[in-house]
Amino acid sequence: MKKVERIKRNAHFRLIYKKGKSISDSNLVMYYSKNGNNLNRIGVSVSKKVGNSVVRNRYKRLIREGYRKNKSIFKQGYDIIFIARNGILKSDYHGVEKSIISLLKKVGLVKEGN
């Protein structure tokens, strides 16, 4: 994933939390808002409550990879933040990927025909 496709600054995270909408399932909470660009930017957050740094970084990688592999089916022009919940510890890569796709489908950010 390219650097311009990532949300890194705390101020950007806070802005999306404040102005965006949210939806969740047992694995993830997703915040999203329009960004006015032709590409999506993604941010990932995993709390210390989920596990130690090794576990947190593993789930960050799984979330980013699940999004990256499927980004061609998503509508463009949004800032999206994924926050891992404790339930993610019971999931493997396919469970995380399924959660990402289902959350984006629920809010209508998946292109027609997918």
N, CA, C and O atoms as a GROMACS GRO file, in nm:
protein
  456
    1MET      N    1   0.084  -0.117   0.000
    1MET     CA    2   0.000   0.000   0.000
    1MET      C    3   0.089   0.124   0.000
    1MET      O    4   0.186   0.132   0.075
    2LYS      N    5   0.056   0.220  -0.084
    2LYS     CA    6   0.137   0.339  -0.096
    2LYS      C    7   0.120   0.430   0.025
    2LYS      O    8   0.019   0.423   0.096
    3LYS      N    9   0.219   0.516   0.049
    3LYS     CA   10   0.213   0.606   0.163
    3LYS      C   11   0.096   0.702   0.157
    3LYS      O   12   0.038   0.736   0.260
    4VAL      N   13   0.060   0.747   0.037
    4VAL     CA   14  -0.051   0.841   0.025
    4VAL      C   15  -0.184   0.775   0.057
    4VAL      O   16  -0.285   0.844   0.075
    5GLU      N   17  -0.188   0.644   0.063
    5GLU     CA   18  -0.311   0.572   0.093
    5GLU      C   19  -0.326   0.543   0.242
    5GLU      O   20  -0.420   0.473   0.280
    6ARG      N   21  -0.237   0.594   0.325
    6ARG     CA   22  -0.243   0.567   0.469
    6ARG      C   23  -0.280   0.692   0.547
    6ARG      O   24  -0.245   0.804   0.509
    7ILE      N   25  -0.350   0.673   0.656
    7ILE     CA   26  -0.378   0.779   0.751
    7ILE      C   27  -0.285   0.754   0.869
    7ILE      O   28  -0.292   0.649   0.932
    8LYS      N   29  -0.199   0.850   0.899
    8LYS     CA   30  -0.102   0.831   1.006
    8LYS      C   31  -0.113   0.934   1.117
    8LYS      O   32  -0.085   0.904   1.233
    9ARG      N   33  -0.152   1.055   1.084
    9ARG     CA   34  -0.152   1.164   1.181
    9ARG      C   35  -0.271   1.153   1.276
    9ARG      O   36  -0.383   1.124   1.234
   10ASN      N   37  -0.244   1.178   1.403
   10ASN     CA   38  -0.347   1.172   1.506
   10ASN      C   39  -0.461   1.270   1.475
   10ASN      O   40  -0.577   1.238   1.500
   11ALA      N   41  -0.428   1.387   1.423
   11ALA     CA   42  -0.531   1.486   1.391
   11ALA      C   43  -0.627   1.434   1.284
   11ALA      O   44  -0.747   1.460   1.291
   12HIS      N   45  -0.576   1.359   1.186
   12HIS     CA   46  -0.662   1.302   1.082
   12HIS      C   47  -0.754   1.194   1.142
   12HIS      O   48  -0.871   1.186   1.107
   13PHE      N   49  -0.698   1.112   1.231
   13PHE     CA   50  -0.780   1.011   1.298
   13PHE      C   51  -0.894   1.078   1.375
   13PHE      O   52  -1.010   1.038   1.363
   14ARG      N   53  -0.861   1.181   1.453
   14ARG     CA   54  -0.963   1.249   1.535
   14ARG      C   55  -1.071   1.312   1.448
   14ARG      O   56  -1.189   1.309   1.483
   15LEU      N   57  -1.031   1.370   1.334
   15LEU     CA   58  -1.127   1.433   1.244
   15LEU      C   59  -1.226   1.330   1.188
   15LEU      O   60  -1.345   1.356   1.179
   16ILE      N   61  -1.175   1.214   1.152
   16ILE     CA   62  -1.263   1.109   1.098
   16ILE      C   63  -1.353   1.053   1.208
   16ILE      O   64  -1.470   1.022   1.182
   17TYR      N   65  -1.300   1.038   1.330
   17TYR     CA   66  -1.384   0.993   1.441
   17TYR      C   67  -1.499   1.092   1.465
   17TYR      O   68  -1.612   1.052   1.491
   18LYS      N   69  -1.467   1.220   1.454
   18LYS     CA   70  -1.564   1.324   1.485
   18LYS      C   71  -1.667   1.341   1.374
   18LYS      O   72  -1.787   1.346   1.402
   19LYS      N   73  -1.623   1.348   1.249
   19LYS     CA   74  -1.713   1.379   1.138
   19LYS      C   75  -1.766   1.256   1.066
   19LYS      O   76  -1.866   1.264   0.995
   20GLY      N   77  -1.699   1.142   1.083
   20GLY     CA   78  -1.738   1.023   1.010
   20GLY      C   79  -1.850   0.945   1.075
   20GLY      O   80  -1.897   0.979   1.183
   21LYS      N   81  -1.889   0.839   1.008
   21LYS     CA   82  -1.990   0.747   1.059
   21LYS      C   83  -1.921   0.618   1.095
   21LYS      O   84  -1.810   0.591   1.049
   22SER      N   85  -1.986   0.537   1.178
   22SER     CA   86  -1.923   0.412   1.220
   22SER      C   87  -2.018   0.296   1.208
   22SER      O   88  -2.141   0.311   1.208
   23ILE      N   89  -1.958   0.178   1.198
   23ILE     CA   90  -2.030   0.052   1.194
   23ILE      C   91  -1.935  -0.053   1.250
   23ILE      O   92  -1.813  -0.036   1.243
   24SER      N   93  -1.990  -0.161   1.305
   24SER     CA   94  -1.900  -0.259   1.367
   24SER      C   95  -1.956  -0.400   1.357
   24SER      O   96  -2.074  -0.421   1.330
   25ASP      N   97  -1.867  -0.494   1.378
   25ASP     CA   98  -1.904  -0.634   1.397
   25ASP      C   99  -1.819  -0.688   1.512
   25ASP      O  100  -1.761  -0.609   1.587
   26SER      N  101  -1.812  -0.819   1.527
   26SER     CA  102  -1.741  -0.876   1.642
   26SER      C  103  -1.590  -0.858   1.633
   26SER      O  104  -1.522  -0.862   1.735
   27ASN      N  105  -1.536  -0.839   1.513
   27ASN     CA  106  -1.392  -0.826   1.495
   27ASN      C  107  -1.343  -0.683   1.483
   27ASN      O  108  -1.237  -0.649   1.535
   28LEU      N  109  -1.420  -0.597   1.416
   28LEU     CA  110  -1.372  -0.464   1.380
   28LEU      C  111  -1.478  -0.357   1.403
   28LEU      O  112  -1.598  -0.384   1.398
   29VAL      N  113  -1.430  -0.236   1.428
   29VAL     CA  114  -1.512  -0.115   1.422
   29VAL      C  115  -1.458  -0.037   1.303
   29VAL      O  116  -1.336  -0.024   1.288
   30MET      N  117  -1.546   0.015   1.219
   30MET     CA  118  -1.502   0.091   1.102
   30MET      C  119  -1.563   0.230   1.105
   30MET      O  120  -1.684   0.245   1.117
   31TYR      N  121  -1.478   0.330   1.094
   31TYR     CA  122  -1.520   0.469   1.076
   31TYR      C  123  -1.490   0.507   0.932
   31TYR      O  124  -1.387   0.467   0.877
   32TYR      N  125  -1.578   0.584   0.870
   32TYR     CA  126  -1.555   0.624   0.732
   32TYR      C  127  -1.614   0.762   0.707
   32TYR      O  128  -1.714   0.801   0.768
   33SER      N  129  -1.551   0.835   0.616
   33SER     CA  130  -1.603   0.965   0.571
   33SER      C  131  -1.546   0.995   0.433
   33SER      O  132  -1.441   0.943   0.395
   34LYS      N  133  -1.615   1.080   0.359
   34LYS     CA  134  -1.567   1.119   0.226
   34LYS      C  135  -1.443   1.205   0.241
   34LYS      O  136  -1.432   1.283   0.336
   35ASN      N  137  -1.347   1.191   0.146
   35ASN     CA  138  -1.226   1.273   0.153
   35ASN      C  139  -1.209   1.365   0.033
   35ASN      O  140  -1.118   1.449   0.034
   36GLY      N  141  -1.292   1.354  -0.070
   36GLY     CA  142  -1.284   1.443  -0.184
   36GLY      C  143  -1.171   1.412  -0.281
   36GLY      O  144  -1.145   1.491  -0.371
   37ASN      N  145  -1.104   1.299  -0.265
   37ASN     CA  146  -0.996   1.258  -0.356
   37ASN      C  147  -1.044   1.142  -0.442
   37ASN      O  148  -1.157   1.095  -0.427
   38ASN      N  149  -0.958   1.096  -0.532
   38ASN     CA  150  -0.991   0.981  -0.616
   38ASN      C  151  -0.941   0.850  -0.557
   38ASN      O  152  -0.946   0.747  -0.624
   39LEU      N  153  -0.893   0.852  -0.435
   39LEU     CA  154  -0.844   0.729  -0.375
   39LEU      C  155  -0.888   0.720  -0.230
   39LEU      O  156  -0.920   0.820  -0.166
   40ASN      N  157  -0.888   0.598  -0.181
   40ASN     CA  158  -0.920   0.575  -0.041
   40ASN      C  159  -0.793   0.584   0.042
   40ASN      O  160  -0.685   0.545  -0.002
   41ARG      N  161  -0.807   0.636   0.163
   41ARG     CA  162  -0.698   0.633   0.260
   41ARG      C  163  -0.744   0.546   0.375
   41ARG      O  164  -0.860   0.552   0.415
   42ILE      N  165  -0.653   0.466   0.427
   42ILE     CA  166  -0.688   0.371   0.531
   42ILE      C  167  -0.600   0.392   0.654
   42ILE      O  168  -0.480   0.419   0.642
   43GLY      N  169  -0.662   0.380   0.771
   43GLY     CA  170  -0.590   0.386   0.897
   43GLY      C  171  -0.628   0.263   0.978
   43GLY      O  172  -0.742   0.216   0.972
   44VAL      N  173  -0.534   0.211   1.055
   44VAL     CA  174  -0.558   0.091   1.136
   44VAL      C  175  -0.515   0.119   1.278
   44VAL      O  176  -0.407   0.175   1.301
   45SER      N  177  -0.599   0.081   1.373
   45SER     CA  178  -0.568   0.100   1.513
   45SER      C  179  -0.599  -0.029   1.589
   45SER      O  180  -0.705  -0.089   1.571
   46VAL      N  181  -0.504  -0.070   1.673
   46VAL     CA  182  -0.524  -0.188   1.756
   46VAL      C  183  -0.484  -0.151   1.898
   46VAL      O  184  -0.370  -0.112   1.922
   47SER      N  185  -0.577  -0.162   1.990
   47SER     CA  186  -0.555  -0.122   2.129
   47SER      C  187  -0.460  -0.217   2.202
   47SER      O  188  -0.444  -0.333   2.163
   48LYS      N  189  -0.398  -0.167   2.306
   48LYS     CA  190  -0.311  -0.251   2.389
   48LYS      C  191  -0.390  -0.360   2.460
   48LYS      O  192  -0.332  -0.459   2.506
   49LYS      N  193  -0.522  -0.344   2.469
   49LYS     CA  194  -0.607  -0.446   2.532
   49LYS      C  195  -0.614  -0.573   2.448
   49LYS      O  196  -0.647  -0.680   2.500
   50VAL      N  197  -0.582  -0.562   2.319
   50VAL     CA  198  -0.589  -0.678   2.230
   50VAL      C  199  -0.472  -0.774   2.254
   50VAL      O  200  -0.490  -0.895   2.245
   51GLY      N  201  -0.354  -0.722   2.286
   51GLY     CA  202  -0.240  -0.810   2.310
   51GLY      C  203  -0.111  -0.732   2.313
   51GLY      O  204  -0.110  -0.609   2.312
   52ASN      N  205  -0.002  -0.806   2.317
   52ASN     CA  206   0.129  -0.739   2.318
   52ASN      C  207   0.163  -0.687   2.178
   52ASN      O  208   0.084  -0.703   2.085
   53SER      N  209   0.278  -0.625   2.164
   53SER     CA  210   0.311  -0.558   2.037
   53SER      C  211   0.318  -0.655   1.919
   53SER      O  212   0.283  -0.618   1.807
   54VAL      N  213   0.362  -0.776   1.943
   54VAL     CA  214   0.370  -0.874   1.836
   54VAL      C  215   0.231  -0.906   1.783
   54VAL      O  216   0.209  -0.911   1.662
   55VAL      N  217   0.137  -0.926   1.874
   55VAL     CA  218  -0.001  -0.958   1.835
   55VAL      C  219  -0.066  -0.838   1.766
   55VAL      O  220  -0.130  -0.854   1.663
   56ARG      N  221  -0.049  -0.720   1.822
   56ARG     CA  222  -0.109  -0.600   1.763
   56ARG      C  223  -0.058  -0.576   1.622
   56ARG      O  224  -0.137  -0.548   1.532
   57ASN      N  225   0.072  -0.588   1.602
   57ASN     CA  226   0.129  -0.566   1.469
   57ASN      C  227   0.084  -0.672   1.370
   57ASN      O  228   0.066  -0.643   1.252
   58ARG      N  229   0.067  -0.795   1.416
   58ARG     CA  230   0.019  -0.901   1.328
   58ARG      C  231  -0.121  -0.869   1.276
   58ARG      O  232  -0.149  -0.883   1.158
   59TYR      N  233  -0.208  -0.825   1.367
   59TYR     CA  234  -0.344  -0.794   1.324
   59TYR      C  235  -0.350  -0.668   1.239
   59TYR      O  236  -0.436  -0.657   1.151
   60LYS      N  237  -0.261  -0.572   1.263
   60LYS     CA  238  -0.253  -0.456   1.173
   60LYS      C  239  -0.216  -0.502   1.033
   60LYS      O  240  -0.275  -0.456   0.935
   61ARG      N  241  -0.120  -0.591   1.023
   61ARG     CA  242  -0.079  -0.642   0.892
   61ARG      C  243  -0.193  -0.718   0.824
   61ARG      O  244  -0.215  -0.703   0.704
   62LEU      N  245  -0.266  -0.799   0.903
   62LEU     CA  246  -0.378  -0.875   0.845
   62LEU      C  247  -0.487  -0.782   0.792
   62LEU      O  248  -0.543  -0.806   0.685
   63ILE      N  249  -0.517  -0.677   0.867
   63ILE     CA  250  -0.620  -0.582   0.824
   63ILE      C  251  -0.576  -0.510   0.697
   63ILE      O  252  -0.654  -0.499   0.602
   64ARG      N  253  -0.453  -0.461   0.695
   64ARG     CA  254  -0.404  -0.390   0.576
   64ARG      C  255  -0.402  -0.481   0.454
   64ARG      O  256  -0.439  -0.440   0.345
   65GLU      N  257  -0.358  -0.606   0.473
   65GLU     CA  258  -0.351  -0.700   0.361
   65GLU      C  259  -0.491  -0.737   0.312
   65GLU      O  260  -0.514  -0.745   0.191
   66GLY      N  261  -0.585  -0.758   0.404
   66GLY     CA  262  -0.722  -0.789   0.365
   66GLY      C  263  -0.784  -0.676   0.284
   66GLY      O  264  -0.858  -0.701   0.189
   67TYR      N  265  -0.754  -0.554   0.322
   67TYR     CA  266  -0.803  -0.439   0.245
   67TYR      C  267  -0.732  -0.431   0.110
   67TYR      O  268  -0.796  -0.412   0.007
   68ARG      N  269  -0.599  -0.445   0.109
   68ARG     CA  270  -0.520  -0.430  -0.012
   68ARG      C  271  -0.562  -0.529  -0.120
   68ARG      O  272  -0.574  -0.492  -0.237
   69LYS      N  273  -0.584  -0.655  -0.082
   69LYS     CA  274  -0.618  -0.757  -0.181
   69LYS      C  275  -0.755  -0.734  -0.244
   69LYS      O  276  -0.780  -0.780  -0.355
   70ASN      N  277  -0.843  -0.662  -0.175
   70ASN     CA  278  -0.979  -0.643  -0.225
   70ASN      C  279  -1.010  -0.500  -0.263
   70ASN      O  280  -1.125  -0.468  -0.292
   71LYS      N  281  -0.910  -0.411  -0.264
   71LYS     CA  282  -0.940  -0.269  -0.283
   71LYS      C  283  -0.996  -0.237  -0.421
   71LYS      O  284  -1.055  -0.131  -0.439
   72SER      N  285  -0.980  -0.325  -0.517
   72SER     CA  286  -1.035  -0.299  -0.650
   72SER      C  287  -1.188  -0.305  -0.652
   72SER      O  288  -1.250  -0.250  -0.743
   73ILE      N  289  -1.250  -0.370  -0.554
   73ILE     CA  290  -1.396  -0.380  -0.551
   73ILE      C  291  -1.461  -0.268  -0.468
   73ILE      O  292  -1.583  -0.259  -0.463
   74PHE      N  293  -1.380  -0.183  -0.404
   74PHE     CA  294  -1.433  -0.078  -0.318
   74PHE      C  295  -1.447   0.053  -0.394
   74PHE      O  296  -1.366   0.083  -0.482
   75LYS      N  297  -1.549   0.130  -0.359
   75LYS     CA  298  -1.565   0.264  -0.415
   75LYS      C  299  -1.452   0.352  -0.364
   75LYS      O  300  -1.400   0.331  -0.254
   76GLN      N  301  -1.412   0.451  -0.445
   76GLN     CA  302  -1.300   0.538  -0.412
   76GLN      C  303  -1.349   0.672  -0.357
   76GLN      O  304  -1.462   0.713  -0.381
   77GLY      N  305  -1.260   0.740  -0.283
   77GLY     CA  306  -1.290   0.873  -0.233
   77GLY      C  307  -1.328   0.878  -0.087
   77GLY      O  308  -1.398   0.970  -0.045
   78TYR      N  309  -1.283   0.781  -0.008
   78TYR     CA  310  -1.319   0.775   0.133
   78TYR      C  311  -1.196   0.759   0.222
   78TYR      O  312  -1.095   0.701   0.182
   79ASP      N  313  -1.206   0.813   0.343
   79ASP     CA  314  -1.111   0.784   0.449
   79ASP      C  315  -1.174   0.678   0.536
   79ASP      O  316  -1.289   0.693   0.579
   80ILE      N  317  -1.101   0.569   0.562
   80ILE     CA  318  -1.155   0.455   0.637
   80ILE      C  319  -1.058   0.421   0.748
   80ILE      O  320  -0.938   0.409   0.726
   81ILE      N  321  -1.112   0.405   0.869
   81ILE     CA  322  -1.032   0.362   0.983
   81ILE      C  323  -1.090   0.232   1.036
   81ILE      O  324  -1.210   0.221   1.060
   82PHE      N  325  -1.004   0.134   1.052
   82PHE     CA  326  -1.042   0.006   1.112
   82PHE      C  327  -0.982  -0.002   1.251
   82PHE      O  328  -0.862   0.022   1.268
   83ILE      N  329  -1.065  -0.035   1.350
   83ILE     CA  330  -1.019  -0.052   1.487
   83ILE      C  331  -1.048  -0.196   1.526
   83ILE      O  332  -1.162  -0.242   1.517
   84ALA      N  333  -0.944  -0.267   1.569
   84ALA     CA  334  -0.960  -0.408   1.605
   84ALA      C  335  -1.025  -0.422   1.742
   84ALA      O  336  -0.993  -0.347   1.835
   85ARG      N  337  -1.116  -0.516   1.754
   85ARG     CA  338  -1.178  -0.551   1.882
   85ARG      C  339  -1.113  -0.679   1.934
   85ARG      O  340  -1.038  -0.746   1.862
   86ASN      N  341  -1.142  -0.713   2.060
   86ASN     CA  342  -1.086  -0.835   2.118
   86ASN      C  343  -1.128  -0.961   2.044
   86ASN      O  344  -1.055  -1.060   2.044
   87GLY      N  345  -1.245  -0.959   1.982
   87GLY     CA  346  -1.294  -1.075   1.908
   87GLY      C  347  -1.205  -1.114   1.791
   87GLY      O  348  -1.214  -1.227   1.742
   88ILE      N  349  -1.121  -1.024   1.748
   88ILE     CA  350  -1.032  -1.051   1.634
   88ILE      C  351  -0.929  -1.159   1.668
   88ILE      O  352  -0.875  -1.224   1.579
   89LEU      N  353  -0.903  -1.178   1.796
   89LEU     CA  354  -0.806  -1.279   1.838
   89LEU      C  355  -0.849  -1.421   1.800
   89LEU      O  356  -0.765  -1.510   1.789
   90LYS      N  357  -0.980  -1.441   1.781
   90LYS     CA  358  -1.031  -1.572   1.743
   90LYS      C  359  -1.033  -1.591   1.592
   90LYS      O  360  -1.067  -1.699   1.543
   91SER      N  361  -0.996  -1.488   1.518
   91SER     CA  362  -1.004  -1.493   1.372
   91SER      C  363  -0.867  -1.512   1.308
   91SER      O  364  -0.765  -1.470   1.362
   92ASP      N  365  -0.870  -1.576   1.192
   92ASP     CA  366  -0.750  -1.584   1.110
   92ASP      C  367  -0.763  -1.480   0.998
   92ASP      O  368  -0.851  -1.394   1.003
   93TYR      N  369  -0.675  -1.488   0.900
   93TYR     CA  370  -0.676  -1.390   0.791
   93TYR      C  371  -0.811  -1.388   0.719
   93TYR      O  372  -0.863  -1.280   0.689
   94HIS      N  373  -0.867  -1.504   0.691
   94HIS     CA  374  -0.991  -1.510   0.615
   94HIS      C  375  -1.107  -1.449   0.694
   94HIS      O  376  -1.196  -1.387   0.635
   95GLY      N  377  -1.107  -1.466   0.824
   95GLY     CA  378  -1.210  -1.404   0.907
   95GLY      C  379  -1.200  -1.253   0.908
   95GLY      O  380  -1.301  -1.183   0.903
   96VAL      N  381  -1.077  -1.202   0.914
   96VAL     CA  382  -1.054  -1.058   0.910
   96VAL      C  383  -1.096  -1.002   0.774
   96VAL      O  384  -1.163  -0.899   0.767
   97GLU      N  385  -1.058  -1.069   0.668
   97GLU     CA  386  -1.094  -1.026   0.533
   97GLU      C  387  -1.246  -1.024   0.515
   97GLU      O  388  -1.301  -0.931   0.457
   98LYS      N  389  -1.312  -1.126   0.565
   98LYS     CA  390  -1.458  -1.134   0.556
   98LYS      C  391  -1.524  -1.020   0.631
   98LYS      O  392  -1.624  -0.964   0.585
   99SER      N  393  -1.469  -0.984   0.749
   99SER     CA  394  -1.522  -0.872   0.826
   99SER      C  395  -1.508  -0.740   0.752
   99SER      O  396  -1.601  -0.660   0.750
  100ILE      N  397  -1.392  -0.718   0.691
  100ILE     CA  398  -1.368  -0.595   0.616
  100ILE      C  399  -1.469  -0.582   0.502
  100ILE      O  400  -1.532  -0.477   0.486
  101ILE      N  401  -1.484  -0.688   0.425
  101ILE     CA  402  -1.575  -0.684   0.310
  101ILE      C  403  -1.720  -0.665   0.354
  101ILE      O  404  -1.794  -0.588   0.294
  102SER      N  405  -1.760  -0.736   0.460
  102SER     CA  406  -1.900  -0.725   0.504
  102SER      C  407  -1.931  -0.586   0.559
  102SER      O  408  -2.040  -0.534   0.536
  103LEU      N  409  -1.837  -0.526   0.632
  103LEU     CA  410  -1.861  -0.390   0.683
  103LEU      C  411  -1.872  -0.290   0.569
  103LEU      O  412  -1.959  -0.203   0.570
  104LEU      N  413  -1.784  -0.302   0.471
  104LEU     CA  414  -1.790  -0.210   0.357
  104LEU      C  415  -1.915  -0.232   0.273
  104LEU      O  416  -1.968  -0.137   0.216
  105LYS      N  417  -1.964  -0.357   0.264
  105LYS     CA  418  -2.088  -0.384   0.192
  105LYS      C  419  -2.208  -0.322   0.265
  105LYS      O  420  -2.298  -0.268   0.202
  106LYS      N  421  -2.208  -0.332   0.398
  106LYS     CA  422  -2.320  -0.280   0.477
  106LYS      C  423  -2.340  -0.130   0.457
  106LYS      O  424  -2.454  -0.083   0.458
  107VAL      N  425  -2.232  -0.057   0.439
  107VAL     CA  426  -2.244   0.089   0.423
  107VAL      C  427  -2.246   0.131   0.277
  107VAL      O  428  -2.251   0.250   0.247
  108GLY      N  429  -2.241   0.035   0.185
  108GLY     CA  430  -2.252   0.064   0.044
  108GLY      C  431  -2.125   0.114  -0.022
  108GLY      O  432  -2.131   0.189  -0.119
  109LEU      N  433  -2.009   0.074   0.029
  109LEU     CA  434  -1.884   0.117  -0.030
  109LEU      C  435  -1.823   0.012  -0.123
  109LEU      O  436  -1.707   0.023  -0.161
  110VAL      N  437  -1.901  -0.089  -0.158
  110VAL     CA  438  -1.856  -0.190  -0.253
  110VAL      C  439  -1.922  -0.160  -0.386
  110VAL      O  440  -2.042  -0.132  -0.392
  111LYS      N  441  -1.843  -0.165  -0.495
  111LYS     CA  442  -1.895  -0.136  -0.628
  111LYS      C  443  -2.005  -0.234  -0.665
  111LYS      O  444  -2.008  -0.348  -0.617
  112GLU      N  445  -2.095  -0.190  -0.751
  112GLU     CA  446  -2.206  -0.274  -0.797
  112GLU      C  447  -2.152  -0.398  -0.869
  112GLU      O  448  -2.051  -0.392  -0.940
  113GLY      N  449  -2.221  -0.510  -0.849
  113GLY     CA  450  -2.182  -0.634  -0.916
  113GLY      C  451  -2.079  -0.714  -0.841
  113GLY      O  452  -2.034  -0.816  -0.893
  114ASN      N  453  -2.039  -0.672  -0.721
  114ASN     CA  454  -1.941  -0.747  -0.641
  114ASN      C  455  -2.001  -0.794  -0.512
  114ASN      O  456  -1.933  -0.858  -0.432
   0.00000   0.00000   0.00000
